[in-house]
Amino acid sequence: MQKIKSGDTVRIHYTGRTDDGVEFDSSAGKEPLEFTVGEGEIIPGLEKGVLDMELGEKKTITVPADDAYGMYNEELRIPVARELLPPDLDPFIGLELVMNMQDGSTFPVRVVEVKDASITVDANHPLAGENLTFDLEVVDIITPA
């Protein structure tokens, strides 16, 4: 039976949960997730988890935070003065915004604190610092020619 190796394009069904059992994503009822192993298209721990799996195989893996979305970084909590915000913006905790950097790049942030003179945004991935569990099923393996 063919086993998944680096360079293979694979299609998998998956369900992802946090340590407390909360489901954060799933391919159930959707197209399977397709990626090429070794290309860095998905989190490293999930990529490692499918290596050596076979077509039709199912398994559950646990991915530590540092092999998923990284550890939570307090330095990515950024205070922003209200005068730097658009005047019509009414920020609230949980609001997702896009920050513009001086070099022209952008990145997503979430509002985590609202004060009279400022807000604090968090640029960490929402799953940063979380160990994740995935139920996996291999539905296709495409070996490069």
VODOSE-301525 format. One record per residue: residue number from 1; residue in one letter; x, y, z of N, C-alpha, C, O in turn. Coordinates in Angstrom, 2 decimals, decimal comma. Example, Ala and Ser with C-alpha at 12.3 -4.5 7.8 and 13.67 -1.06 7.14 Angstrom:
# residues 2
REC   i aa     n.X     n.Y     n.Z    ca.X    ca.Y    ca.Z     c.X     c.Y     c.Z     o.X     o.Y     o.Z
REC   1  a   13,19   -5,69    7,80   12,30   -4,50    7,80   13,20   -3,30    7,80   14,24   -3,32    8,46
REC   2  s   12,85   -2,25    7,08   13,67   -1,06    7,14   12,90    0,03    7,87   13,41    1,14    8,04
//
This chain:
# residues 145
REC   i aa     n.X     n.Y     n.Z    ca.X    ca.Y    ca.Z     c.X     c.Y     c.Z     o.X     o.Y     o.Z
REC   1  m    0,86   -1,19    0,00    0,00    0,00    0,00    0,90    1,25    0,00    1,92    1,30    0,69
REC   2  q    0,50    2,24   -0,78    1,25    3,48   -0,90    1,16    4,32    0,37    0,07    4,53    0,91
REC   3  k    2,31    4,79    0,85    2,36    5,64    2,04    2,70    7,07    1,62    3,45    7,29    0,66
REC   4  i    2,14    8,04    2,33    2,39    9,45    2,03    3,84    9,79    2,35    4,37    9,42    3,40
REC   5  k    4,47   10,49    1,40    5,84   10,96    1,60    5,95   12,41    1,15    5,04   12,93    0,50
REC   6  s    7,05   13,06    1,49    7,28   14,45    1,10    7,22   14,56   -0,43    7,79   13,73   -1,14
REC   7  g    6,53   15,57   -0,91    6,36   15,79   -2,34    5,03   15,29   -2,87    4,62   15,70   -3,95
REC   8  d    4,35   14,41   -2,13    3,04   13,95   -2,55    2,01   15,05   -2,32    2,07   15,79   -1,34
REC   9  t    1,06   15,14   -3,24   -0,11   15,98   -3,01   -1,17   15,07   -2,42   -1,46   14,00   -2,96
REC  10  v   -1,75   15,50   -1,31   -2,73   14,67   -0,62   -4,03   15,43   -0,43   -4,07   16,66   -0,42
REC  11  r   -5,08   14,66   -0,29   -6,40   15,21    0,04   -6,84   14,49    1,31   -6,89   13,26    1,36
REC  12  i   -7,17   15,28    2,33   -7,59   14,69    3,60   -8,87   15,35    4,10   -9,14   16,53    3,84
REC  13  h   -9,64   14,57    4,81  -10,72   15,13    5,62  -10,15   15,25    7,03   -9,35   14,42    7,46
REC  14  y  -10,57   16,29    7,73  -10,04   16,54    9,06  -11,07   17,24    9,93  -11,99   17,89    9,44
REC  15  t  -10,90   17,08   11,22  -11,61   17,87   12,22  -10,57   18,29   13,24   -9,84   17,44   13,77
REC  16  g  -10,49   19,58   13,52   -9,53   20,11   14,48  -10,21   20,58   15,75  -11,25   21,24   15,70
REC  17  r   -9,61   20,23   16,90  -10,15   20,63   18,21   -9,04   21,18   19,08   -7,88   20,79   18,93
REC  18  t   -9,40   22,07   19,98   -8,45   22,56   20,98   -8,40   21,56   22,13   -9,18   20,61   22,18
REC  19  d   -7,48   21,79   23,07   -7,33   20,90   24,23   -8,63   20,72   25,02   -8,87   19,67   25,60
REC  20  d   -9,46   21,76   25,04  -10,70   21,66   25,80  -11,85   21,05   24,99  -13,00   21,06   25,42
REC  21  g  -11,51   20,51   23,80  -12,49   19,79   23,00  -13,32   20,64   22,05  -14,21   20,12   21,38
REC  22  v  -13,06   21,94   21,99  -13,83   22,82   21,13  -13,35   22,66   19,68  -12,17   22,82   19,38
REC  23  e  -14,29   22,35   18,79  -13,97   22,20   17,37  -13,76   23,59   16,76  -14,62   24,46   16,88
REC  24  f  -12,61   23,79   16,11  -12,33   25,09   15,49  -12,40   25,04   13,98  -12,51   26,08   13,34
REC  25  d  -12,32   23,85   13,38  -12,42   23,74   11,93  -12,64   22,29   11,55  -12,25   21,37   12,27
REC  26  s  -13,29   22,10   10,40  -13,55   20,75    9,92  -13,83   20,80    8,42  -14,35   21,79    7,90
REC  27  s  -13,48   19,73    7,74  -13,83   19,62    6,32  -15,12   18,83    6,13  -15,52   18,58    4,99
REC  28  a  -15,78   18,44    7,21  -17,02   17,67    7,12  -18,04   18,43    6,27  -18,31   19,61    6,51
REC  29  g  -18,60   17,75    5,29  -19,58   18,36    4,42  -18,98   19,28    3,36  -19,72   19,95    2,64
REC  30  k  -17,65   19,33    3,27  -16,96   20,18    2,30  -15,99   19,32    1,50  -15,86   18,11    1,71
REC  31  e  -15,31   19,97    0,57  -14,25   19,30   -0,17  -13,10   19,00    0,80  -12,88   19,76    1,74
REC  32  p  -12,37   17,92    0,57  -11,21   17,64    1,43  -10,15   18,72    1,27  -10,09   19,41    0,25
REC  33  l   -9,32   18,86    2,28   -8,18   19,77    2,23   -7,11   19,14    1,34   -6,75   17,98    1,53
REC  34  e   -6,61   19,92    0,37   -5,56   19,43   -0,53   -4,30   20,25   -0,32   -4,36   21,48   -0,28
REC  35  f   -3,18   19,57   -0,19   -1,90   20,26   -0,03   -0,78   19,32   -0,47   -0,97   18,11   -0,57
REC  36  t    0,39   19,91   -0,72    1,57   19,13   -1,08    2,47   19,03    0,14    2,90   20,04    0,69
REC  37  v    2,75   17,82    0,56    3,56   17,56    1,75    4,97   18,11    1,52    5,60   17,82    0,50
REC  38  g    5,46   18,89    2,48    6,80   19,44    2,40    6,86   20,84    1,83    7,93   21,45    1,79
REC  39  e    5,72   21,38    1,39    5,69   22,72    0,79    5,38   23,82    1,80    5,44   25,00    1,45
REC  40  g    5,04   23,46    3,05    4,74   24,46    4,06    3,41   25,16    3,87    3,24   26,30    4,31
REC  41  e    2,47   24,51    3,21    1,16   25,10    2,94    0,23   25,04    4,15   -0,74   25,79    4,22
REC  42  i    0,52   24,17    5,09   -0,30   24,00    6,29    0,63   24,02    7,50    1,85   24,09    7,36
REC  43  i    0,06   23,95    8,69    0,89   23,98    9,90    1,82   22,76    9,91    1,44   21,68    9,46
REC  44  p    3,04   22,94   10,42    4,05   21,87   10,38    3,60   20,56   11,04    3,87   19,49   10,51
REC  45  g    2,93   20,64   12,17    2,53   19,43   12,88    1,52   18,59   12,13    1,54   17,36   12,21
REC  46  l    0,64   19,24   11,39   -0,34   18,50   10,58    0,36   17,86    9,40    0,06   16,73    9,03
REC  47  e    1,30   18,58    8,80    2,08   18,04    7,69    2,86   16,79    8,14    2,87   15,78    7,44
REC  48  k    3,51   16,88    9,30    4,24   15,72    9,83    3,30   14,57   10,16    3,64   13,40   10,00
REC  49  g    2,10   14,92   10,62    1,14   13,90   11,05    0,64   13,01    9,93    0,25   11,87   10,18
REC  50  v    0,64   13,52    8,69    0,14   12,68    7,58    1,22   11,81    6,97    0,91   10,88    6,23
REC  51  l    2,50   12,09    7,26    3,58   11,28    6,69    3,38    9,81    7,04    3,05    9,48    8,18
REC  52  d    3,57    8,96    6,08    3,46    7,50    6,22    2,03    6,99    6,38    1,82    5,79    6,55
REC  53  m    1,03    7,90    6,33   -0,35    7,41    6,31   -0,64    6,81    4,94    0,03    7,14    3,96
REC  54  e   -1,65    5,93    4,87   -2,03    5,26    3,63   -3,41    5,71    3,20   -4,18    6,24    4,00
REC  55  l   -3,73    5,50    1,93   -5,04    5,83    1,40   -6,13    5,15    2,23   -6,07    3,94    2,48
REC  56  g   -7,12    5,93    2,66   -8,23    5,40    3,46   -7,94    5,33    4,94   -8,86    5,09    5,73
REC  57  e   -6,69    5,53    5,34   -6,34    5,44    6,76   -6,93    6,61    7,54   -7,02    7,73    7,05
REC  58  k   -7,34    6,31    8,77   -7,84    7,32    9,70   -6,97    7,28   10,95   -6,56    6,20   11,39
REC  59  k   -6,69    8,44   11,52   -6,00    8,47   12,80   -6,21    9,83   13,45   -6,65   10,79   12,82
REC  60  t   -5,90    9,88   14,73   -5,99   11,12   15,50   -4,58   11,49   15,94   -3,84   10,66   16,45
REC  61  i   -4,23   12,77   15,73   -2,91   13,25   16,13   -3,07   14,46   17,05   -4,08   15,17   16,99
REC  62  t   -2,07   14,67   17,88   -2,02   15,88   18,71   -0,82   16,68   18,25    0,29   16,16   18,14
REC  63  v   -1,05   17,97   18,00   -0,02   18,87   17,51    0,27   19,89   18,61   -0,62   20,66   18,98
REC  64  p    1,51   19,92   19,15    1,83   20,92   20,17    1,81   22,32   19,57    2,03   22,50   18,38
REC  65  a    1,55   23,31   20,41    1,40   24,70   19,98    2,57   25,17   19,13    2,36   25,86   18,13
REC  66  d    3,78   24,81   19,51    4,94   25,31   18,76    5,06   24,67   17,38    5,86   25,14   16,57
REC  67  d    4,29   23,61   17,10    4,27   22,98   15,78    2,95   23,28   15,07    2,65   22,73   14,01
REC  68  a    2,15   24,19   15,68    0,86   24,58   15,10    0,95   26,07   14,72    1,54   26,41   13,70
REC  69  y    0,37   26,93   15,53    0,38   28,37   15,24    1,35   29,14   16,12    1,29   30,37   16,20
REC  70  g    2,23   28,42   16,77    3,26   29,06   17,59    2,77   29,37   18,99    1,59   29,25   19,31
REC  71  m    3,72   29,78   19,80    3,41   30,15   21,18    2,84   31,56   21,20    3,13   32,37   20,32
REC  72  y    2,03   31,84   22,20    1,45   33,18   22,33    2,57   34,17   22,65    3,40   33,90   23,52
REC  73  n    2,59   35,30   21,96    3,62   36,31   22,12    3,00   37,60   22,64    2,29   38,29   21,90
REC  74  e    3,27   37,93   23,89    2,72   39,15   24,51    3,12   40,42   23,75    2,39   41,41   23,77
REC  75  e    4,27   40,38   23,07    4,73   41,56   22,33    3,84   41,87   21,13    3,93   42,95   20,55
REC  76  l    2,98   40,93   20,77    2,06   41,16   19,66    0,72   41,75   20,12   -0,22   41,84   19,34
REC  77  r    0,66   42,13   21,39   -0,47   42,93   21,91   -0,02   44,39   21,79    0,92   44,81   22,45
REC  78  i   -0,70   45,13   20,94   -0,23   46,46   20,56   -1,25   47,52   20,93   -2,40   47,47   20,48
REC  79  p   -0,84   48,50   21,77   -1,76   49,60   22,06   -1,80   50,57   20,87   -0,77   50,85   20,24
REC  80  v   -2,98   51,08   20,58   -3,17   52,02   19,47   -3,98   53,21   19,98   -5,08   53,05   20,51
REC  81  a   -3,41   54,39   19,82   -4,11   55,61   20,26   -5,38   55,80   19,42   -5,38   55,54   18,22
REC  82  r   -6,45   56,26   20,06   -7,73   56,46   19,38   -7,60   57,42   18,20   -8,30   57,26   17,19
REC  83  e   -6,72   58,42   18,31   -6,60   59,39   17,21   -6,03   58,77   15,94   -6,11   59,37   14,87
REC  84  l   -5,45   57,57   16,05   -4,93   56,88   14,87   -5,99   56,03   14,17   -5,76   55,50   13,09
REC  85  l   -7,15   55,92   14,80   -8,24   55,11   14,25   -9,14   55,97   13,36   -9,23   57,18   13,57
REC  86  p   -9,79   55,37   12,38  -10,78   56,13   11,60  -11,84   56,71   12,54  -12,28   56,02   13,46
REC  87  p  -12,26   57,94   12,31  -13,20   58,60   13,24  -14,55   57,88   13,35  -15,20   57,98   14,39
REC  88  d  -14,96   57,16   12,32  -16,25   56,49   12,36  -16,18   55,07   12,93  -17,19   54,37   12,99
REC  89  l  -14,98   54,64   13,34  -14,81   53,30   13,90  -15,26   53,27   15,35  -14,82   54,09   16,16
REC  90  d  -16,15   52,33   15,66  -16,61   52,13   17,04  -16,06   50,77   17,49  -16,74   49,76   17,36
REC  91  p  -14,83   50,75   18,03  -14,20   49,47   18,35  -14,87   48,76   19,52  -15,38   49,38   20,45
REC  92  f  -14,86   47,43   19,44  -15,36   46,59   20,52  -14,48   45,36   20,60  -13,83   44,98   19,63
REC  93  i  -14,46   44,72   21,77  -13,64   43,53   21,97  -14,10   42,44   21,01  -15,29   42,12   20,92
REC  94  g  -13,13   41,88   20,29  -13,42   40,84   19,31  -13,46   41,35   17,88  -13,43   40,56   16,94
REC  95  l  -13,54   42,67   17,70  -13,56   43,24   16,35  -12,27   42,90   15,63  -11,18   43,07   16,18
REC  96  e  -12,39   42,41   14,39  -11,21   42,08   13,60  -10,91   43,25   12,67  -11,79   43,75   11,97
REC  97  l   -9,65   43,67   12,68   -9,20   44,79   11,87   -7,98   44,37   11,07   -7,40   43,31   11,31
REC  98  v   -7,59   45,21   10,12   -6,35   45,00    9,38   -5,47   46,21    9,65   -5,88   47,35    9,40
REC  99  m   -4,27   45,97   10,15   -3,33   47,07   10,42   -2,45   47,29    9,20   -1,99   46,35    8,56
REC 100  n   -2,23   48,57    8,89   -1,32   48,95    7,82    0,01   49,34    8,43    0,07   50,16    9,35
REC 101  m    1,07   48,74    7,91    2,41   49,03    8,41    3,06   50,11    7,55    2,60   50,40    6,45
REC 102  q    4,13   50,72    8,07    4,82   51,77    7,35    5,41   51,28    6,04    5,55   52,05    5,10
REC 103  d    5,75   49,99    5,96    6,34   49,45    4,73    5,28   49,06    3,69    5,61   48,53    2,63
REC 104  g    4,01   49,34    4,00    2,93   49,04    3,07    2,28   47,68    3,28    1,24   47,39    2,69
REC 105  s    2,87   46,84    4,13    2,28   45,53    4,40    1,10   45,68    5,36    0,95   46,70    6,03
REC 106  t    0,28   44,65    5,41   -0,87   44,63    6,31   -0,88   43,31    7,06   -0,30   42,32    6,61
REC 107  f   -1,56   43,29    8,21   -1,77   42,03    8,91   -3,02   42,13    9,77   -3,37   43,21   10,25
REC 108  p   -3,70   40,98    9,96   -4,95   40,99   10,73   -4,68   41,07   12,23   -3,70   40,51   12,73
REC 109  v   -5,56   41,77   12,93   -5,49   41,89   14,39   -6,91   41,81   14,94   -7,89   42,00   14,21
REC 110  r   -7,01   41,52   16,24   -8,29   41,52   16,95   -8,21   42,51   18,10   -7,19   42,60   18,79
REC 111  v   -9,29   43,25   18,30   -9,36   44,18   19,43   -9,57   43,35   20,70  -10,49   42,54   20,78
REC 112  v   -8,68   43,56   21,70   -8,78   42,81   22,95   -9,04   43,71   24,16   -9,35   43,23   25,25
REC 113  e   -8,91   45,04   23,97   -9,16   45,97   25,07   -9,57   47,31   24,47   -9,00   47,76   23,47
REC 114  v  -10,57   47,94   25,09  -11,04   49,24   24,63  -11,03   50,20   25,82  -11,65   49,93   26,85
REC 115  k  -10,32   51,31   25,66  -10,26   52,37   26,67  -10,67   53,69   26,01  -10,84   53,76   24,80
REC 116  d  -10,84   54,72   26,83  -11,24   56,02   26,28  -10,21   56,57   25,31  -10,58   57,09   24,25
REC 117  a   -8,92   56,48   25,63   -7,88   57,10   24,82   -7,18   56,13   23,87   -6,43   56,56   22,99
REC 118  s   -7,42   54,81   24,03   -6,71   53,85   23,18   -7,48   52,54   23,12   -8,43   52,30   23,86
REC 119  i   -7,02   51,70   22,20   -7,46   50,31   22,16   -6,20   49,45   22,15   -5,11   49,94   21,86
REC 120  t   -6,34   48,18   22,48   -5,24   47,24   22,36   -5,67   46,17   21,37   -6,76   45,60   21,48
REC 121  v   -4,79   45,92   20,39   -5,07   44,88   19,41   -4,08   43,73   19,61   -2,98   43,93   20,12
REC 122  d   -4,49   42,56   19,20   -3,67   41,35   19,34   -3,41   40,80   17,94   -4,34   40,45   17,22
REC 123  a   -2,12   40,72   17,57   -1,74   40,21   16,26   -1,38   38,72   16,28   -0,99   38,17   15,25
REC 124  n   -1,51   38,06   17,43   -1,30   36,61   17,49   -2,42   35,91   16,72   -3,54   36,41   16,66
REC 125  h   -2,11   34,76   16,14   -3,15   33,94   15,55   -4,11   33,54   16,67   -3,66   33,31   17,79
REC 126  p   -5,41   33,46   16,41   -6,36   33,09   17,48   -6,04   31,76   18,16   -6,44   31,55   19,31
REC 127  l   -5,33   30,86   17,48   -4,98   29,57   18,07   -3,54   29,51   18,58   -3,05   28,44   18,93
REC 128  a   -2,86   30,66   18,62   -1,49   30,69   19,15   -1,50   30,21   20,60   -2,38   30,59   21,38
REC 129  g   -0,53   29,38   20,95   -0,42   28,87   22,31   -1,28   27,65   22,58   -1,24   27,11   23,69
REC 130  e   -2,06   27,21   21,61   -2,97   26,07   21,80   -2,36   24,79   21,24   -1,80   24,79   20,15
REC 131  n   -2,46   23,71   22,00   -2,19   22,38   21,48   -3,45   21,95   20,74   -4,56   22,18   21,23
REC 132  l   -3,30   21,35   19,57   -4,45   21,01   18,74   -4,52   19,51   18,48   -3,49   18,84   18,36
REC 133  t   -5,73   18,99   18,40   -5,96   17,59   18,08   -6,72   17,53   16,76   -7,69   18,25   16,56
REC 134  f   -6,26   16,65   15,87   -6,89   16,50   14,57   -7,28   15,04   14,36   -6,48   14,13   14,60
REC 135  d   -8,51   14,83   13,90   -8,94   13,54   13,38   -8,72   13,63   11,88   -9,23   14,54   11,23
REC 136  l   -7,95   12,69   11,33   -7,57   12,72    9,92   -8,07   11,50    9,17   -8,17   10,41    9,74
REC 137  e   -8,38   11,69    7,90   -8,68   10,58    7,00   -8,10   10,92    5,63   -8,42   11,96    5,06
REC 138  v   -7,25   10,04    5,11   -6,63   10,25    3,80   -7,61    9,79    2,73   -8,03    8,63    2,71
REC 139  v   -7,98   10,71    1,82   -8,94   10,34    0,75   -8,27   10,27   -0,61   -8,86    9,70   -1,53
REC 140  d   -7,07   10,81   -0,78   -6,37   10,70   -2,05   -4,88   11,01   -1,86   -4,51   11,87   -1,07
REC 141  i   -4,04   10,29   -2,59   -2,59   10,53   -2,61   -2,18   10,62   -4,07   -2,36    9,68   -4,84
REC 142  i   -1,62   11,77   -4,44   -1,17   11,99   -5,81    0,35   12,10   -5,78    0,89   13,10   -5,32
REC 143  t    1,03   11,06   -6,27    2,49   11,04   -6,26    2,98   11,75   -7,51    2,50   11,50   -8,61
REC 144  p    3,98   12,66   -7,34    4,49   13,35   -8,52    5,13   12,37   -9,50    5,73   11,37   -9,10
REC 145  a    5,00   12,69  -10,79    5,55   11,80  -11,82    7,07   11,84  -11,86    7,68   11,15  -12,67
//
